[in-house]
């Protein structure tokens, strides 16, 4: 029987495996840092929205479809996904 393609873990050298492990570790570290930064940005956005509401003028968010709320929810959602996937 002839193997037509070079696939599977047995075709990777030790250097390839180490390089892949380092790349995955760097991705995990960056994902966790990103999740923390997104949470911090969402907190800042929430504080900004509260400050706008305190002004009681046209700058205050009117409804839940306001772009600031949507952005804040998206940041928190993605942050949660990153933590769920990479903080294991």
N, C-alpha and C positions, 0 to 999 in steps of 0.2 A: 504494500500500500504506500502511495506517495502522498506526502503532505504538500498541498499547493500554496498554503499561505503561512506566514510566520506570525502566529497569534498566540496569545496566552502568556502567562507570567513566566514560563520557562524560557522565553526568548529574550527576556530583559537581563542585562548585565547587572552586577551589584551596583555599579555607578549609576545606572538608569534608575534602579529602585531607590537609591539614596537621594538622587535628584528629585524624583517624584515625591518622596516623603518630605523633603525640605520644602518643596513647592506647596504641598498640601498643608504643612504646618504654617507657612507664611499666609496662606489663604485663610486659615482658621483664625490666626492672630488678627489679620486685617478685618475679618468679619466681626469679631468680637469688639474691636475698636470702633468699627462703623456702627454697630448696634448701640454702643454707649453714646457715641456722638449724636445719633439720631434721637435717642431719648432726651439728651440734653437740649437739642434743637427744638424738639416738640415741647419741652417744658418752657423754653424761651418764647415760643410761639403762643403758648397758652397764657403766659404772663403778659405778652403784648396784647392779646385779645381782651384780657381783663382790663388792661390800662385803657384800651380804646373804649370799652363799655363804660368805664368810669367818666370818660369825657362827655358822654351823653350827646354826641353830635353825629354827623354823617359817617364818621370813621368806625363806628361800632358795628360789629357783625350783626346782621339782621336775622339770618336763618341758618339752619344746619348745612345748607348747600353753599355757604360762603367759602370761597377758595382757601381762606386761612384755616378753617376747620377741616376741610378736605385734606389739605396738606399735612396738618397735624395728625389726623387719623392715619393717613398713608405712611407717615414716618414711623408711627408707633406700630402699625401692622408689620411693616418690613423689619423693624427692629426686633419684634417678637419672633418673626420667622427666622431671622439670623441667629438669635439666641437658641431657638429650638433646634436648629440644624447643627450649629457649630459648638455649642457649649455642652459637650458630652464627655 
